[in-house]
């Protein structure tokens, strides 16, 4: 992992909240900020957080997937991108 130093401006009330959380969890402010960023926009083990609802136990069944492949007719148009996102999120 490569660490990059950066400078940001942050509101004093947010910094106080970060300091309080760091003290409570017995970690550094830097670790608190990195954890927050990781949870919001980061990735773990190269897998984007938003890709799978449960990336640790995801185990697709290839046979079931084969049965689902095909073309369907619908009465109304569907948003395929939205549908795929919902499937990935487990909704």
NUTI-881441 format. One record per residue (C-alpha): residue in one letter; x, y, z; residue number from 1. Coordinates in steps of 0.1 Angstrom, whole numbers. Each point is the difference from the previous one (the first is absolute). Layout:
// residues N
NODE  rest      u      v      w   nr
NODE     A      X      Y      Z  NUM
...
END
This chain:
// residues 91
NODE  rest      u      v      w   nr
NODE     X      0      0      0    1
NODE     X     14     34    -10    2
NODE     X     -8     29     23    3
NODE     X     -4     34    -14    4
NODE     X      1     32     21    5
NODE     X    -27     26     -7    6
NODE     X    -12     32     15    7
NODE     X    -38      6      6    8
NODE     X    -20     26     17    9
NODE     X    -25    -13     24   10
NODE     X    -25     17     23   11
NODE     X     11      2     37   12
NODE     X    -32    -18     12   13
NODE     X      8    -30    -24   14
NODE     X     36     -1     12   15
NODE     X    -12     -1     36   16
NODE     X    -23    -28     -8   17
NODE     X     28    -19    -17   18
NODE     X     23      6     30   19
NODE     X    -28    -13     23   20
NODE     X     -5    -31    -21   21
NODE     X     37     -7     -2   22
NODE     X      3      2     38   23
NODE     X    -30    -22      5   24
NODE     X     13    -27    -24   25
NODE     X     36      5     11   26
NODE     X     12      7    -35   27
NODE     X     16     30    -17   28
NODE     X    -20     27    -17   29
NODE     X     16    -11    -33   30
NODE     X    -14    -35      5   31
NODE     X    -35     14      7   32
NODE     X      1     21    -32   33
NODE     X     13    -29    -21   34
NODE     X    -27    -23     14   35
NODE     X    -27     25     -8   36
NODE     X     13      5    -36   37
NODE     X      4    -38     -4   38
NODE     X    -36     -6     11   39
NODE     X    -14     27    -23   40
NODE     X     19     -2    -32   41
NODE     X     29    -24      4   42
NODE     X      5    -36    -10   43
NODE     X     10    -31     19   44
NODE     X     22    -27    -16   45
NODE     X     -6     16    -34   46
NODE     X    -37     -5      1   47
NODE     X    -21     32     -1   48
NODE     X    -22      3     31   49
NODE     X    -30      7    -21   50
NODE     X      3    -30    -23   51
NODE     X    -14    -28     22   52
NODE     X    -23      1     30   53
NODE     X     21    -27     17   54
NODE     X     34     -3    -18   55
NODE     X     14    -24     27   56
NODE     X    -26    -27     -6   57
NODE     X    -10      7    -36   58
NODE     X      1    -33    -19   59
NODE     X    -20      1    -32   60
NODE     X    -16    -33    -12   61
NODE     X     10     -4    -37   62
NODE     X    -28    -24     -8   63
NODE     X    -26     24     14   64
NODE     X     15     28    -20   65
NODE     X     -1    -20    -32   66
NODE     X    -38     -6      5   67
NODE     X     -6     38      4   68
NODE     X     18     10    -32   69
NODE     X    -22      9    -29   70
NODE     X    -23     26    -15   71
NODE     X    -33      9     15   72
NODE     X    -29     21    -12   73
NODE     X    -16     26     24   74
NODE     X    -31     21     -3   75
NODE     X     20     31     11   76
NODE     X     36     10     -5   77
NODE     X     25     -9     28   78
NODE     X     31     18     12   79
NODE     X     26    -28     -4   80
NODE     X     27     19     19   81
NODE     X    -23      6     29   82
NODE     X    -10    -37      0   83
NODE     X     36    -12      0   84
NODE     X      8     23     29   85
NODE     X    -29    -12     20   86
NODE     X     11    -36     -6   87
NODE     X     35      7     11   88
NODE     X    -12     17     31   89
NODE     X    -23    -29      8   90
NODE     X    -33     18     -3   91
END
